[in-house]
Amino acid sequence: MHIRSIQQRRSGMARRDVLRLGALAAGGAITAGMASACGASSGSGSAASSGPLVFLSDQLSSTDEESAMRRQVLSGFGTSVNFTSFADATQFIDQVVAQSKAGVGKLDLIGGLQGDFVSLAAQIKLRDMSDVIAELRNRNFPPQYLDLAKINGTYRFVPWIQASYLMVANKQALPHLPAGADVNTLSYDQLLAWGQALKKATGRELFGLPASPDGLIKRFIEGYLYPSYTGALNTTFKSPDAVTMWEYFKQLWAVSNPQSPTYAFMQEPLLSGEVWVAWDHAVRMIDALKQQPDQFVAFPAPSGPMGKGSLPVLGGLSIPATSKHVTEAKSLIAYLTEPKTTAAMLDTEAWFPPTGKLPTNLPPALNGEAKAIQAMTNAPDAVHCELAVGLGAQSAAYDQVFIDTFTAIALHNQPIGPTLDKAATTLQSVLHTAGAACWKPDPASTGVCQVG
């Protein structure tokens, strides 16, 4: 994955998304998104179509990811596919909703995250995908993923891709681990002690977090720190355990690289040597592991007082109710979930198959990430979380509450208690506006999730 500067990425994505929105709104196919077959496929993609299938997603949106998707994944399908991806989930959802309400059948397949489908189901009618799930029973999707694919008791998408967040360390950092610590069973206290030891030994803050506007530090707080320290998220947002967590985080931030607020993808500072220990999405660290497999090691996120919080990311595929090419779209889903295709997705995009079964003889980089993710999934103290569901247009406002809280406490040294009290009011307003019920790790709620 080629990583550009933060400003280039931000402006480039915005420009591409405007062009895509304009083209889709006009009902035209985006010719740059065409993935033409390199030859007839004898697999499930051999169905005929009157034209290219239109496949819209909010994943795989960088230039290199889109190119790999078209050239190395979709090129083996027997029908041309016009693949387009928005970097912004709200734009993706808005486009699907607009075409559905207009009765326009120009989308044949949509690919998003679990929460995207929950938001879509609240606004439009989604096709019942039970027939496709039944036809693909030999894929052996894990029961927990099939459960997530159900919205109000009905399958609304087919599991497609999955990943998670993990940690990577330069092997130079390993001798500085606290006595008795094992990276595979690390605690947050040990992580802090490790960062402090590195600073003492080198005079540098060598722990790093992706805290730029394009980084995913919000997921670190929402899916890792909060569940690990409080056992929940929204319902424990301003709890005494949350205060303890933020007190801890201030100490961890004190040994974090001062450039962390500029980091979007942690593979860059890992490769440059600015950072020796980092947390990020698996896809955003794979280049470091691929380029220098002997220099880096991947391992699970740490555990806190309440367990090992982790945030699996599940993507799915669905056929819009307005699609005019349902048979061909089903064939494309079958193709995308074949072992050969999921292996190509893993190799080119670093997204893991949603079946739990991995190809044999994985390259060291992917094997390391796979083992780290499996260790988090199977940890005896695991606190499994979900990406926020049901927020719809309030998704960005929800994340902003956590970013603002981080900024106030960690960057501006504001008092923790009053900051959380004020932020909790905003958070409750966001949840009320969205009408969002609680999601894991919070207990199920009747009605809007209540901030605690």
Summary of the structure (lengths in Angstrom):
residues: 452
radius of gyration: 21.7
end to end distance: 40.5
largest distance: 66.0
contacts: 1582
relative contact order: 0.15
helix: 49%
strand: 14%
